[in-house]
Each structure stands twice: as C-alpha cells, then as structure tokens.
Amino acid sequence: MPGQDTVVIMLTVGKADNGKAATLAFSCALSALALDCQTTVFLTSDGSVWGYQGSASGIVAQGFPPLQTLIDDFLASDGRLLLCSVCHKTCGNGGPDVESRTPLVPGVSIAGFTTAVQLATQGASFTF
C-alpha cells in the first residue's frame, strides 16, 4: 500500500532467555500491524530457531499470551516472517551441507540480509 509505514523487527535471540525477547518482538510486531504498518519480522542468528515448527510450543512469558499464539496472530494479520538464508543453513537446526529435518513454520520465507537492509531503509527498525 503506497504511503504505508514500514516496520522491520530483527529478532536475534533464540531460547536462551526462555522466549522473552521473541515474545516482546512479536508483541511489538502485532502493535505495528494494529497501527496499519507494513510489518516484517526478520529471524537471524539464534533467533532463526523461531522459524521452525514446534520451536515456540510451550513458550509463555509472564503477562503475555503464548509465543505460538503471537506468531500465529502475526501471520494471520498479514505480517511477513522472514528467515535469514545463511542462518537457515548454519544457525537453525540444519547445517551448511545438511537440510533441516524440521519443517518451517507455514508462512515463513527465506531471505537474505539485502532484503532486511532494504526494508529497514524504508521505515523504522527494532532489534530484539
């Protein structure tokens, strides 16, 4: 949509904090969508784990809905969820020469840093 504000959220934290950063990131993303912003969450580094099915299962930060619910709501609200192409091979649950056996969350797309940078130059950027 022309003139629509763009928000990109870089999620770099995996399960080390029991999903707190991911919960905050998706809560922020849902807030941006509520403000009618074109919103993308870019999963990179250890945060790439959230792009795989089952990773958010059972993760609940105090005072927030379950992380899986936040992710599902984000995708159902036309949020864009991107998984770093390099991290998909090196930081996720695969390896440089091994395909991941765990399927991606439905709606996740693989993208490179060029895409993340391009999105960030079009609007606001937040990092969790």
Backbone bond lengths (Angstrom), bond angles and torsions (degrees), N, CA, C in turn:
res aa  C-N    CA-C-N  psi(-1)  N-CA   C-N-CA  omega(-1)  CA-C   N-CA-C  phi
1 M - - - 1.445 - - 1.526 108.73 -
2 P 1.340 118.51 122.58 1.458 121.12 -179.97 1.527 110.42 -61.02
3 G 1.342 114.77 139.91 1.450 119.86 178.15 1.514 114.55 80.93
4 Q 1.307 117.30 -5.57 1.456 120.47 -179.80 1.522 109.19 -75.25
5 D 1.353 115.98 133.83 1.460 120.07 177.73 1.521 110.13 -66.35
6 T 1.327 115.11 148.34 1.460 122.00 -179.60 1.519 109.62 -114.51
7 V 1.322 116.21 134.52 1.456 122.79 175.70 1.523 107.61 -127.91
8 V 1.328 116.09 129.79 1.461 121.03 174.08 1.526 107.28 -120.70
9 I 1.312 114.93 131.87 1.457 121.83 -179.53 1.515 107.61 -116.48
10 M 1.330 114.50 119.86 1.458 121.24 178.75 1.526 107.56 -93.27
11 L 1.320 116.56 118.26 1.463 120.92 179.56 1.524 108.19 -108.56
12 T 1.338 116.08 110.99 1.465 121.84 -174.12 1.527 113.23 -110.17
13 V 1.324 117.19 -6.26 1.470 121.37 -174.62 1.525 109.60 -103.66
14 G 1.320 114.93 134.24 1.458 121.02 178.12 1.517 111.50 -95.38
15 K 1.308 115.95 -129.91 1.463 121.81 -173.59 1.529 114.18 -90.52
16 A 1.331 118.14 0.54 1.467 121.18 -176.14 1.522 112.86 -59.10
17 D 1.334 117.31 -29.32 1.466 121.15 179.85 1.535 111.66 -105.76
18 N 1.331 115.33 21.57 1.474 122.37 -179.69 1.531 113.15 61.07
19 G 1.321 117.01 29.69 1.463 121.63 174.70 1.515 115.55 86.62
20 K 1.322 117.85 7.14 1.467 120.35 -177.75 1.534 111.73 -62.91
21 A 1.334 117.65 -49.59 1.466 120.46 -179.25 1.530 111.15 -63.38
22 A 1.325 116.83 -39.97 1.469 120.14 178.37 1.527 110.78 -64.43
23 T 1.326 116.42 -40.74 1.463 120.60 178.07 1.525 110.28 -61.77
24 L 1.321 117.05 -44.67 1.468 120.89 178.07 1.525 111.13 -64.34
25 A 1.326 116.90 -41.29 1.464 121.06 -179.57 1.522 111.40 -62.12
26 F 1.338 117.17 -46.83 1.467 119.31 -179.24 1.521 111.83 -72.70
27 S 1.332 117.92 -29.08 1.469 120.33 173.86 1.528 109.86 -66.13
28 C 1.329 116.60 -42.16 1.461 121.64 175.83 1.531 110.65 -62.11
29 A 1.321 116.09 -43.11 1.469 121.16 179.77 1.522 111.29 -62.43
30 L 1.320 117.22 -41.73 1.464 120.46 178.07 1.524 110.80 -66.34
31 S 1.323 117.41 -35.20 1.463 120.97 176.19 1.525 110.59 -63.46
32 A 1.332 116.40 -42.52 1.465 120.55 178.10 1.525 111.04 -62.84
33 L 1.327 116.68 -41.67 1.464 119.61 177.26 1.524 111.41 -63.25
34 A 1.331 116.61 -38.01 1.474 120.84 178.68 1.527 110.87 -63.75
35 L 1.334 116.42 -26.27 1.464 121.40 177.06 1.530 111.79 -89.84
36 D 1.335 116.22 11.13 1.459 123.76 177.66 1.527 113.17 66.16
37 C 1.325 115.88 33.42 1.462 120.65 175.67 1.527 109.60 -92.30
38 Q 1.308 115.67 144.53 1.464 120.77 170.74 1.522 105.68 -72.07
39 T 1.333 117.75 116.07 1.456 121.20 -168.46 1.519 112.33 -123.06
40 T 1.339 114.84 131.35 1.461 122.23 178.65 1.519 108.54 -126.67
41 V 1.335 116.33 134.64 1.461 121.87 168.67 1.524 106.30 -105.88
42 F 1.337 115.21 123.64 1.463 121.70 -179.83 1.524 107.45 -107.19
43 L 1.316 116.28 115.94 1.466 122.72 -178.42 1.521 109.29 -91.50
44 T 1.334 116.03 121.30 1.450 119.76 -178.28 1.525 110.30 -143.82
45 S 1.304 116.88 164.98 1.460 123.17 -177.39 1.536 109.09 53.05
46 D 1.326 117.64 -137.96 1.469 119.56 -178.87 1.526 112.33 -64.82
47 G 1.335 117.01 -20.32 1.461 121.30 177.79 1.520 113.45 -67.81
48 S 1.334 116.41 -12.18 1.461 119.68 179.14 1.530 112.11 -62.75
49 V 1.324 116.75 -21.97 1.468 120.54 -178.95 1.526 111.87 -57.03
50 W 1.332 117.34 -31.15 1.473 120.79 -176.27 1.525 112.13 -71.56
51 G 1.308 118.87 -7.76 1.457 121.71 178.00 1.517 114.05 -85.17
52 Y 1.323 117.14 -1.58 1.462 121.44 -177.82 1.522 111.52 -108.21
53 Q 1.319 115.37 140.13 1.464 120.76 -179.05 1.523 111.21 -56.26
54 G 1.318 115.47 137.15 1.451 122.12 176.27 1.517 114.81 88.16
55 S 1.322 117.97 -13.44 1.465 120.51 -176.86 1.521 112.86 -64.56
56 A 1.315 117.54 -34.11 1.466 121.13 -176.74 1.528 112.46 -91.49
57 S 1.297 116.69 -3.35 1.466 120.87 -177.82 1.530 110.80 -60.67
58 G 1.324 116.48 128.06 1.461 121.79 176.73 1.516 114.75 79.71
59 I 1.335 118.39 3.04 1.468 121.69 -179.62 1.530 108.69 -90.36
60 V 1.328 115.65 117.96 1.467 120.84 179.09 1.530 108.24 -139.37
61 A 1.324 116.74 117.06 1.465 121.61 174.00 1.524 107.90 -89.02
62 Q 1.308 115.46 138.52 1.462 120.71 -177.01 1.531 111.17 -54.06
63 G 1.336 115.17 130.44 1.454 121.41 178.23 1.514 114.96 87.80
64 F 1.330 117.59 -0.21 1.456 122.05 -177.58 1.524 110.04 -125.56
65 P 1.333 116.53 157.93 1.472 119.18 170.79 1.523 109.90 -64.95
66 P 1.332 117.77 164.05 1.469 120.33 175.95 1.534 111.13 -56.07
67 L 1.317 115.91 144.06 1.458 120.52 -179.05 1.523 111.85 -57.11
68 Q 1.329 117.41 -40.45 1.470 119.26 179.71 1.523 111.06 -59.96
69 T 1.321 117.11 -38.22 1.471 121.40 177.66 1.524 110.34 -63.64
70 L 1.333 116.77 -43.08 1.468 120.60 179.03 1.528 110.85 -61.84
71 I 1.325 116.77 -44.09 1.466 120.68 178.92 1.527 110.43 -63.67
72 D 1.320 116.55 -46.36 1.470 120.69 179.46 1.531 111.25 -60.72
73 D 1.334 116.54 -43.71 1.472 120.77 179.30 1.529 110.84 -64.60
74 F 1.327 116.50 -39.93 1.465 120.83 178.62 1.532 110.58 -60.54
75 L 1.315 116.50 -48.28 1.463 120.23 -179.73 1.527 111.84 -67.20
76 A 1.320 117.06 -38.72 1.468 121.19 179.38 1.525 111.96 -67.68
77 S 1.321 116.34 -21.12 1.470 121.18 -179.68 1.526 111.85 -96.59
78 D 1.304 116.82 18.53 1.467 124.19 177.97 1.520 113.75 72.03
79 G 1.330 116.91 24.74 1.456 119.84 170.80 1.518 108.95 -71.85
80 R 1.310 115.10 152.71 1.465 120.99 -179.05 1.529 108.38 -106.95
81 L 1.326 116.89 125.60 1.452 122.46 -177.56 1.529 108.88 -116.53
82 L 1.346 115.27 115.07 1.454 121.37 -176.73 1.520 110.17 -114.73
83 L 1.309 115.77 140.15 1.463 123.19 177.56 1.524 108.20 -112.21
84 C 1.325 116.26 125.48 1.461 122.38 179.61 1.531 110.22 -53.16
85 S 1.321 115.59 129.03 1.467 120.36 -176.83 1.527 111.99 -64.11
86 V 1.310 118.08 -39.76 1.468 121.00 179.14 1.524 109.98 -69.59
87 C 1.332 115.76 -44.03 1.472 120.22 -178.96 1.524 111.66 -65.27
88 H 1.298 116.57 -31.56 1.461 120.80 177.29 1.524 110.05 -57.52
89 K 1.314 115.30 -33.31 1.466 120.26 -179.01 1.526 113.32 -93.12
90 T 1.330 118.16 -25.11 1.473 119.00 -171.99 1.520 115.28 -119.09
91 C 1.326 118.74 -30.36 1.472 121.16 -175.17 1.521 112.77 -107.18
92 G 1.314 116.30 -16.70 1.456 120.02 -179.11 1.512 110.10 -79.34
93 N 1.293 116.58 -139.10 1.464 119.25 -178.55 1.520 112.01 -111.19
94 G 1.312 115.53 20.84 1.459 120.58 174.46 1.516 108.61 -108.04
95 G 1.287 117.29 -139.19 1.451 123.16 176.89 1.511 107.81 -167.05
96 P 1.330 118.07 170.45 1.465 119.38 -176.66 1.526 113.61 -54.41
97 D 1.328 116.87 -33.56 1.463 119.96 -177.91 1.530 112.71 -118.80
98 V 1.343 116.39 13.70 1.461 121.00 -176.28 1.526 109.33 -125.40
99 E 1.310 116.58 127.68 1.456 120.13 175.04 1.520 109.51 -73.16
100 S 1.302 115.49 141.89 1.463 120.78 177.73 1.522 109.71 -64.34
101 R 1.317 115.80 139.12 1.465 120.23 176.55 1.521 110.92 -87.84
102 T 1.333 116.62 -16.58 1.453 121.28 179.17 1.520 108.64 -90.81
103 P 1.327 117.31 126.82 1.469 118.69 -178.97 1.525 111.76 -70.38
104 L 1.311 114.63 155.27 1.453 121.03 175.71 1.526 110.32 -70.20
105 V 1.317 115.67 155.22 1.460 121.17 171.46 1.529 106.67 -60.76
106 P 1.331 118.44 132.91 1.467 119.15 177.41 1.532 110.51 -56.63
107 G 1.314 115.64 129.54 1.460 120.79 -179.26 1.519 113.39 102.55
108 V 1.326 118.05 -10.65 1.465 121.58 177.38 1.520 108.97 -78.78
109 S 1.335 115.34 137.10 1.460 121.61 174.62 1.520 108.60 -117.69
110 I 1.313 116.26 150.72 1.459 122.49 176.73 1.529 107.77 -90.17
111 A 1.338 116.19 133.50 1.466 120.24 -179.58 1.519 109.41 -148.87
112 G 1.318 115.13 158.98 1.459 120.61 179.84 1.517 112.55 -98.31
113 F 1.332 114.93 176.68 1.457 120.53 -179.56 1.523 112.27 -63.52
114 T 1.322 117.90 -27.87 1.461 120.30 177.91 1.522 110.29 -59.20
115 T 1.316 116.52 -41.63 1.465 121.09 177.77 1.522 110.79 -63.00
116 A 1.339 116.85 -44.35 1.469 120.66 179.84 1.524 111.05 -62.57
117 V 1.322 117.06 -43.44 1.456 120.76 179.62 1.526 110.70 -64.90
118 Q 1.313 116.20 -43.83 1.461 120.35 179.23 1.523 110.88 -59.41
119 L 1.320 117.10 -44.41 1.464 120.49 178.13 1.520 111.53 -63.90
120 A 1.325 116.55 -42.37 1.462 121.02 -177.67 1.526 111.94 -64.33
121 T 1.321 117.32 -32.37 1.471 120.06 -179.76 1.525 111.93 -75.83
122 Q 1.321 117.35 -9.86 1.454 121.46 -179.20 1.527 113.39 -95.71
123 G 1.335 117.30 -2.17 1.461 118.81 -177.30 1.508 112.04 -176.81
124 A 1.316 115.66 -145.53 1.461 122.34 -177.61 1.522 110.14 -89.58
125 S 1.338 115.24 149.92 1.449 121.00 179.03 1.527 109.34 -133.27
126 F 1.324 116.41 136.64 1.453 123.48 178.30 1.527 107.95 -128.01
127 T 1.321 116.17 147.07 1.456 120.09 179.02 1.517 110.35 -126.15
128 F 1.303 115.17 132.02 1.471 122.49 176.10 1.511 108.05 -124.56
